[in-house]
Amino acid sequence: MEVNRSKGSVLLCGSCMDARGMADEDVMDGARRSTMDELGSATLAADRVLVF
């Protein structure tokens, strides 16, 4: 199943993934591990952000 069908990005918090024992191979197609620096920059640059 593909997560993203639009032009957006699905970035995952690497620290959150580590805390839950998740590896890069555990995420769905279209999503990827990110860093706090990248997430911060993407949040500032974005028109909309979805967090859950």
mmCIF file of the N, C-alpha and C atoms, coordinates in Angstrom:
data_MODEL
# 
_entry.id   MODEL 
# 
loop_
_atom_site.group_PDB 
_atom_site.id 
_atom_site.type_symbol 
_atom_site.label_atom_id 
_atom_site.label_alt_id 
_atom_site.label_comp_id 
_atom_site.label_asym_id 
_atom_site.label_entity_id 
_atom_site.label_seq_id 
_atom_site.pdbx_PDB_ins_code 
_atom_site.Cartn_x 
_atom_site.Cartn_y 
_atom_site.Cartn_z 
_atom_site.occupancy 
_atom_site.B_iso_or_equiv 
_atom_site.pdbx_formal_charge 
_atom_site.auth_seq_id 
_atom_site.auth_comp_id 
_atom_site.auth_asym_id 
_atom_site.auth_atom_id 
_atom_site.pdbx_PDB_model_num 
ATOM 1   N N  . MET A 1 1  ? 0.840  -1.174 0.000  1.00 0.00 ? 1  MET A N  1 
ATOM 2   C CA . MET A 1 1  ? 0.000  0.000  0.000  1.00 0.00 ? 1  MET A CA 1 
ATOM 3   C C  . MET A 1 1  ? 0.886  1.238  0.000  1.00 0.00 ? 1  MET A C  1 
ATOM 4   N N  . GLU A 1 2  ? 0.600  2.173  -0.860 1.00 0.00 ? 2  GLU A N  1 
ATOM 5   C CA . GLU A 1 2  ? 1.358  3.408  -0.907 1.00 0.00 ? 2  GLU A CA 1 
ATOM 6   C C  . GLU A 1 2  ? 0.691  4.450  -0.027 1.00 0.00 ? 2  GLU A C  1 
ATOM 7   N N  . VAL A 1 3  ? 1.482  5.153  0.767  1.00 0.00 ? 3  VAL A N  1 
ATOM 8   C CA . VAL A 1 3  ? 0.971  6.132  1.712  1.00 0.00 ? 3  VAL A CA 1 
ATOM 9   C C  . VAL A 1 3  ? 0.612  7.447  1.037  1.00 0.00 ? 3  VAL A C  1 
ATOM 10  N N  . ASN A 1 4  ? 1.422  7.882  0.104  1.00 0.00 ? 4  ASN A N  1 
ATOM 11  C CA . ASN A 1 4  ? 1.346  9.242  -0.409 1.00 0.00 ? 4  ASN A CA 1 
ATOM 12  C C  . ASN A 1 4  ? 1.007  9.249  -1.899 1.00 0.00 ? 4  ASN A C  1 
ATOM 13  N N  . ARG A 1 5  ? -0.138 9.809  -2.251 1.00 0.00 ? 5  ARG A N  1 
ATOM 14  C CA . ARG A 1 5  ? -0.538 9.880  -3.654 1.00 0.00 ? 5  ARG A CA 1 
ATOM 15  C C  . ARG A 1 5  ? -0.462 11.292 -4.202 1.00 0.00 ? 5  ARG A C  1 
ATOM 16  N N  . SER A 1 6  ? -0.070 12.239 -3.375 1.00 0.00 ? 6  SER A N  1 
ATOM 17  C CA . SER A 1 6  ? -0.003 13.630 -3.807 1.00 0.00 ? 6  SER A CA 1 
ATOM 18  C C  . SER A 1 6  ? 1.449  14.091 -3.863 1.00 0.00 ? 6  SER A C  1 
ATOM 19  N N  . LYS A 1 7  ? 1.630  15.391 -3.875 1.00 0.00 ? 7  LYS A N  1 
ATOM 20  C CA . LYS A 1 7  ? 2.974  15.961 -3.950 1.00 0.00 ? 7  LYS A CA 1 
ATOM 21  C C  . LYS A 1 7  ? 3.635  16.083 -2.586 1.00 0.00 ? 7  LYS A C  1 
ATOM 22  N N  . GLY A 1 8  ? 2.926  15.746 -1.517 1.00 0.00 ? 8  GLY A N  1 
ATOM 23  C CA . GLY A 1 8  ? 3.451  15.913 -0.171 1.00 0.00 ? 8  GLY A CA 1 
ATOM 24  C C  . GLY A 1 8  ? 4.501  14.881 0.195  1.00 0.00 ? 8  GLY A C  1 
ATOM 25  N N  . SER A 1 9  ? 5.043  15.051 1.377  1.00 0.00 ? 9  SER A N  1 
ATOM 26  C CA . SER A 1 9  ? 6.054  14.136 1.908  1.00 0.00 ? 9  SER A CA 1 
ATOM 27  C C  . SER A 1 9  ? 5.553  13.535 3.206  1.00 0.00 ? 9  SER A C  1 
ATOM 28  N N  . VAL A 1 10 ? 5.934  12.288 3.464  1.00 0.00 ? 10 VAL A N  1 
ATOM 29  C CA . VAL A 1 10 ? 5.635  11.643 4.735  1.00 0.00 ? 10 VAL A CA 1 
ATOM 30  C C  . VAL A 1 10 ? 6.984  11.385 5.406  1.00 0.00 ? 10 VAL A C  1 
ATOM 31  N N  . LEU A 1 11 ? 7.265  12.206 6.408  1.00 0.00 ? 11 LEU A N  1 
ATOM 32  C CA . LEU A 1 11 ? 8.531  12.111 7.129  1.00 0.00 ? 11 LEU A CA 1 
ATOM 33  C C  . LEU A 1 11 ? 8.254  11.567 8.523  1.00 0.00 ? 11 LEU A C  1 
ATOM 34  N N  . LEU A 1 12 ? 9.047  10.618 8.955  1.00 0.00 ? 12 LEU A N  1 
ATOM 35  C CA . LEU A 1 12 ? 8.865  9.989  10.262 1.00 0.00 ? 12 LEU A CA 1 
ATOM 36  C C  . LEU A 1 12 ? 9.995  10.398 11.198 1.00 0.00 ? 12 LEU A C  1 
ATOM 37  N N  . CYS A 1 13 ? 9.645  10.658 12.432 1.00 0.00 ? 13 CYS A N  1 
ATOM 38  C CA . CYS A 1 13 ? 10.628 11.033 13.444 1.00 0.00 ? 13 CYS A CA 1 
ATOM 39  C C  . CYS A 1 13 ? 11.518 9.825  13.745 1.00 0.00 ? 13 CYS A C  1 
ATOM 40  N N  . GLY A 1 14 ? 12.805 9.967  13.473 1.00 0.00 ? 14 GLY A N  1 
ATOM 41  C CA . GLY A 1 14 ? 13.744 8.871  13.719 1.00 0.00 ? 14 GLY A CA 1 
ATOM 42  C C  . GLY A 1 14 ? 13.832 8.501  15.183 1.00 0.00 ? 14 GLY A C  1 
ATOM 43  N N  . SER A 1 15 ? 13.783 9.491  16.085 1.00 0.00 ? 15 SER A N  1 
ATOM 44  C CA . SER A 1 15 ? 13.829 9.216  17.529 1.00 0.00 ? 15 SER A CA 1 
ATOM 45  C C  . SER A 1 15 ? 12.599 8.434  17.969 1.00 0.00 ? 15 SER A C  1 
ATOM 46  N N  . CYS A 1 16 ? 11.441 8.786  17.427 1.00 0.00 ? 16 CYS A N  1 
ATOM 47  C CA . CYS A 1 16 ? 10.199 8.073  17.753 1.00 0.00 ? 16 CYS A CA 1 
ATOM 48  C C  . CYS A 1 16 ? 10.254 6.641  17.236 1.00 0.00 ? 16 CYS A C  1 
ATOM 49  N N  . MET A 1 17 ? 10.801 6.467  16.037 1.00 0.00 ? 17 MET A N  1 
ATOM 50  C CA . MET A 1 17 ? 10.945 5.120  15.480 1.00 0.00 ? 17 MET A CA 1 
ATOM 51  C C  . MET A 1 17 ? 11.858 4.276  16.361 1.00 0.00 ? 17 MET A C  1 
ATOM 52  N N  . ASP A 1 18 ? 12.992 4.854  16.769 1.00 0.00 ? 18 ASP A N  1 
ATOM 53  C CA . ASP A 1 18 ? 13.938 4.123  17.623 1.00 0.00 ? 18 ASP A CA 1 
ATOM 54  C C  . ASP A 1 18 ? 13.305 3.732  18.949 1.00 0.00 ? 18 ASP A C  1 
ATOM 55  N N  . ALA A 1 19 ? 12.534 4.634  19.550 1.00 0.00 ? 19 ALA A N  1 
ATOM 56  C CA . ALA A 1 19 ? 11.893 4.361  20.840 1.00 0.00 ? 19 ALA A CA 1 
ATOM 57  C C  . ALA A 1 19 ? 10.905 3.206  20.743 1.00 0.00 ? 19 ALA A C  1 
ATOM 58  N N  . ARG A 1 20 ? 10.371 2.980  19.549 1.00 0.00 ? 20 ARG A N  1 
ATOM 59  C CA . ARG A 1 20 ? 9.394  1.905  19.342 1.00 0.00 ? 20 ARG A CA 1 
ATOM 60  C C  . ARG A 1 20 ? 10.012 0.671  18.693 1.00 0.00 ? 20 ARG A C  1 
ATOM 61  N N  . GLY A 1 21 ? 11.325 0.686  18.523 1.00 0.00 ? 21 GLY A N  1 
ATOM 62  C CA . GLY A 1 21 ? 12.012 -0.460 17.942 1.00 0.00 ? 21 GLY A CA 1 
ATOM 63  C C  . GLY A 1 21 ? 11.742 -0.654 16.463 1.00 0.00 ? 21 GLY A C  1 
ATOM 64  N N  . MET A 1 22 ? 11.401 0.427  15.765 1.00 0.00 ? 22 MET A N  1 
ATOM 65  C CA . MET A 1 22 ? 11.087 0.329  14.337 1.00 0.00 ? 22 MET A CA 1 
ATOM 66  C C  . MET A 1 22 ? 12.337 0.539  13.490 1.00 0.00 ? 22 MET A C  1 
ATOM 67  N N  . ALA A 1 23 ? 12.453 -0.244 12.434 1.00 0.00 ? 23 ALA A N  1 
ATOM 68  C CA . ALA A 1 23 ? 13.541 -0.102 11.471 1.00 0.00 ? 23 ALA A CA 1 
ATOM 69  C C  . ALA A 1 23 ? 12.985 0.514  10.188 1.00 0.00 ? 23 ALA A C  1 
ATOM 70  N N  . ASP A 1 24 ? 13.870 0.969  9.326  1.00 0.00 ? 24 ASP A N  1 
ATOM 71  C CA . ASP A 1 24 ? 13.443 1.559  8.050  1.00 0.00 ? 24 ASP A CA 1 
ATOM 72  C C  . ASP A 1 24 ? 12.587 0.588  7.240  1.00 0.00 ? 24 ASP A C  1 
ATOM 73  N N  . GLU A 1 25 ? 12.861 -0.698 7.386  1.00 0.00 ? 25 GLU A N  1 
ATOM 74  C CA . GLU A 1 25 ? 12.119 -1.717 6.644  1.00 0.00 ? 25 GLU A CA 1 
ATOM 75  C C  . GLU A 1 25 ? 10.683 -1.883 7.150  1.00 0.00 ? 25 GLU A C  1 
ATOM 76  N N  . ASP A 1 26 ? 10.372 -1.323 8.314  1.00 0.00 ? 26 ASP A N  1 
ATOM 77  C CA . ASP A 1 26 ? 9.046  -1.467 8.917  1.00 0.00 ? 26 ASP A CA 1 
ATOM 78  C C  . ASP A 1 26 ? 8.024  -0.439 8.429  1.00 0.00 ? 26 ASP A C  1 
ATOM 79  N N  . VAL A 1 27 ? 8.465  0.573  7.697  1.00 0.00 ? 27 VAL A N  1 
ATOM 80  C CA . VAL A 1 27 ? 7.544  1.641  7.288  1.00 0.00 ? 27 VAL A CA 1 
ATOM 81  C C  . VAL A 1 27 ? 6.958  1.361  5.902  1.00 0.00 ? 27 VAL A C  1 
ATOM 82  N N  . MET A 1 28 ? 5.812  1.968  5.650  1.00 0.00 ? 28 MET A N  1 
ATOM 83  C CA . MET A 1 28 ? 5.115  1.776  4.378  1.00 0.00 ? 28 MET A CA 1 
ATOM 84  C C  . MET A 1 28 ? 5.832  2.510  3.245  1.00 0.00 ? 28 MET A C  1 
ATOM 85  N N  . ASP A 1 29 ? 5.594  2.063  2.024  1.00 0.00 ? 29 ASP A N  1 
ATOM 86  C CA . ASP A 1 29 ? 6.146  2.739  0.853  1.00 0.00 ? 29 ASP A CA 1 
ATOM 87  C C  . ASP A 1 29 ? 5.683  4.189  0.836  1.00 0.00 ? 29 ASP A C  1 
ATOM 88  N N  . GLY A 1 30 ? 6.585  5.091  0.523  1.00 0.00 ? 30 GLY A N  1 
ATOM 89  C CA . GLY A 1 30 ? 6.245  6.494  0.446  1.00 0.00 ? 30 GLY A CA 1 
ATOM 90  C C  . GLY A 1 30 ? 6.556  7.266  1.719  1.00 0.00 ? 30 GLY A C  1 
ATOM 91  N N  . ALA A 1 31 ? 6.849  6.563  2.808  1.00 0.00 ? 31 ALA A N  1 
ATOM 92  C CA . ALA A 1 31 ? 7.233  7.209  4.073  1.00 0.00 ? 31 ALA A CA 1 
ATOM 93  C C  . ALA A 1 31 ? 8.708  6.920  4.309  1.00 0.00 ? 31 ALA A C  1 
ATOM 94  N N  . ARG A 1 32 ? 9.364  7.830  5.053  1.00 0.00 ? 32 ARG A N  1 
ATOM 95  C CA . ARG A 1 32 ? 10.778 7.590  5.336  1.00 0.00 ? 32 ARG A CA 1 
ATOM 96  C C  . ARG A 1 32 ? 11.211 8.243  6.642  1.00 0.00 ? 32 ARG A C  1 
ATOM 97  N N  . ARG A 1 33 ? 12.252 7.656  7.227  1.00 0.00 ? 33 ARG A N  1 
ATOM 98  C CA . ARG A 1 33 ? 12.856 8.184  8.461  1.00 0.00 ? 33 ARG A CA 1 
ATOM 99  C C  . ARG A 1 33 ? 13.429 9.566  8.171  1.00 0.00 ? 33 ARG A C  1 
ATOM 100 N N  . SER A 1 34 ? 13.284 10.448 9.140  1.00 0.00 ? 34 SER A N  1 
ATOM 101 C CA . SER A 1 34 ? 13.789 11.807 8.995  1.00 0.00 ? 34 SER A CA 1 
ATOM 102 C C  . SER A 1 34 ? 14.556 12.190 10.254 1.00 0.00 ? 34 SER A C  1 
ATOM 103 N N  . THR A 1 35 ? 15.132 13.376 10.234 1.00 0.00 ? 35 THR A N  1 
ATOM 104 C CA . THR A 1 35 ? 15.846 13.916 11.391 1.00 0.00 ? 35 THR A CA 1 
ATOM 105 C C  . THR A 1 35 ? 15.055 15.091 11.963 1.00 0.00 ? 35 THR A C  1 
ATOM 106 N N  . MET A 1 36 ? 15.374 15.487 13.181 1.00 0.00 ? 36 MET A N  1 
ATOM 107 C CA . MET A 1 36 ? 14.701 16.632 13.781 1.00 0.00 ? 36 MET A CA 1 
ATOM 108 C C  . MET A 1 36 ? 14.987 17.906 12.988 1.00 0.00 ? 36 MET A C  1 
ATOM 109 N N  . ASP A 1 37 ? 16.200 18.058 12.485 1.00 0.00 ? 37 ASP A N  1 
ATOM 110 C CA . ASP A 1 37 ? 16.527 19.235 11.665 1.00 0.00 ? 37 ASP A CA 1 
ATOM 111 C C  . ASP A 1 37 ? 15.673 19.277 10.407 1.00 0.00 ? 37 ASP A C  1 
ATOM 112 N N  . GLU A 1 38 ? 15.555 18.142 9.727  1.00 0.00 ? 38 GLU A N  1 
ATOM 113 C CA . GLU A 1 38 ? 14.751 18.084 8.504  1.00 0.00 ? 38 GLU A CA 1 
ATOM 114 C C  . GLU A 1 38 ? 13.267 18.311 8.802  1.00 0.00 ? 38 GLU A C  1 
ATOM 115 N N  . LEU A 1 39 ? 12.773 17.706 9.888  1.00 0.00 ? 39 LEU A N  1 
ATOM 116 C CA . LEU A 1 39 ? 11.376 17.895 10.256 1.00 0.00 ? 39 LEU A CA 1 
ATOM 117 C C  . LEU A 1 39 ? 11.088 19.353 10.609 1.00 0.00 ? 39 LEU A C  1 
ATOM 118 N N  . GLY A 1 40 ? 11.996 19.988 11.332 1.00 0.00 ? 40 GLY A N  1 
ATOM 119 C CA . GLY A 1 40 ? 11.828 21.401 11.675 1.00 0.00 ? 40 GLY A CA 1 
ATOM 120 C C  . GLY A 1 40 ? 11.807 22.289 10.448 1.00 0.00 ? 40 GLY A C  1 
ATOM 121 N N  . SER A 1 41 ? 12.736 22.055 9.531  1.00 0.00 ? 41 SER A N  1 
ATOM 122 C CA . SER A 1 41 ? 12.792 22.839 8.290  1.00 0.00 ? 41 SER A CA 1 
ATOM 123 C C  . SER A 1 41 ? 11.548 22.627 7.443  1.00 0.00 ? 41 SER A C  1 
ATOM 124 N N  . ALA A 1 42 ? 11.101 21.379 7.341  1.00 0.00 ? 42 ALA A N  1 
ATOM 125 C CA . ALA A 1 42 ? 9.906  21.075 6.552  1.00 0.00 ? 42 ALA A CA 1 
ATOM 126 C C  . ALA A 1 42 ? 8.666  21.716 7.167  1.00 0.00 ? 42 ALA A C  1 
ATOM 127 N N  . THR A 1 43 ? 8.592  21.731 8.493  1.00 0.00 ? 43 THR A N  1 
ATOM 128 C CA . THR A 1 43 ? 7.448  22.342 9.183  1.00 0.00 ? 43 THR A CA 1 
ATOM 129 C C  . THR A 1 43 ? 7.395  23.847 8.917  1.00 0.00 ? 43 THR A C  1 
ATOM 130 N N  . LEU A 1 44 ? 8.543  24.505 9.002  1.00 0.00 ? 44 LEU A N  1 
ATOM 131 C CA . LEU A 1 44 ? 8.594  25.947 8.750  1.00 0.00 ? 44 LEU A CA 1 
ATOM 132 C C  . LEU A 1 44 ? 8.255  26.288 7.306  1.00 0.00 ? 44 LEU A C  1 
ATOM 133 N N  . ALA A 1 45 ? 8.642  25.442 6.374  1.00 0.00 ? 45 ALA A N  1 
ATOM 134 C CA . ALA A 1 45 ? 8.433  25.717 4.950  1.00 0.00 ? 45 ALA A CA 1 
ATOM 135 C C  . ALA A 1 45 ? 7.040  25.321 4.455  1.00 0.00 ? 45 ALA A C  1 
ATOM 136 N N  . ALA A 1 46 ? 6.330  24.497 5.208  1.00 0.00 ? 46 ALA A N  1 
ATOM 137 C CA . ALA A 1 46 ? 5.074  23.906 4.739  1.00 0.00 ? 46 ALA A CA 1 
ATOM 138 C C  . ALA A 1 46 ? 3.894  24.860 4.838  1.00 0.00 ? 46 ALA A C  1 
ATOM 139 N N  . ASP A 1 47 ? 2.965  24.699 3.907  1.00 0.00 ? 47 ASP A N  1 
ATOM 140 C CA . ASP A 1 47 ? 1.675  25.396 3.993  1.00 0.00 ? 47 ASP A CA 1 
ATOM 141 C C  . ASP A 1 47 ? 0.772  24.697 5.008  1.00 0.00 ? 47 ASP A C  1 
ATOM 142 N N  . ARG A 1 48 ? 0.893  23.370 5.075  1.00 0.00 ? 48 ARG A N  1 
ATOM 143 C CA . ARG A 1 48 ? 0.082  22.562 5.992  1.00 0.00 ? 48 ARG A CA 1 
ATOM 144 C C  . ARG A 1 48 ? 0.946  21.433 6.557  1.00 0.00 ? 48 ARG A C  1 
ATOM 145 N N  . VAL A 1 49 ? 0.678  21.083 7.806  1.00 0.00 ? 49 VAL A N  1 
ATOM 146 C CA . VAL A 1 49 ? 1.396  19.988 8.450  1.00 0.00 ? 49 VAL A CA 1 
ATOM 147 C C  . VAL A 1 49 ? 0.374  19.124 9.169  1.00 0.00 ? 49 VAL A C  1 
ATOM 148 N N  . LEU A 1 50 ? 0.491  17.809 9.016  1.00 0.00 ? 50 LEU A N  1 
ATOM 149 C CA . LEU A 1 50 ? -0.382 16.864 9.703  1.00 0.00 ? 50 LEU A CA 1 
ATOM 150 C C  . LEU A 1 50 ? 0.470  16.093 10.706 1.00 0.00 ? 50 LEU A C  1 
ATOM 151 N N  . VAL A 1 51 ? 0.080  16.142 11.963 1.00 0.00 ? 51 VAL A N  1 
ATOM 152 C CA . VAL A 1 51 ? 0.788  15.438 13.025 1.00 0.00 ? 51 VAL A CA 1 
ATOM 153 C C  . VAL A 1 51 ? -0.230 14.622 13.794 1.00 0.00 ? 51 VAL A C  1 
ATOM 154 N N  . PHE A 1 52 ? 0.090  13.362 14.046 1.00 0.00 ? 52 PHE A N  1 
ATOM 155 C CA . PHE A 1 52 ? -0.798 12.549 14.871 1.00 0.00 ? 52 PHE A CA 1 
ATOM 156 C C  . PHE A 1 52 ? -0.017 11.567 15.669 1.00 0.00 ? 52 PHE A C  1 
# 
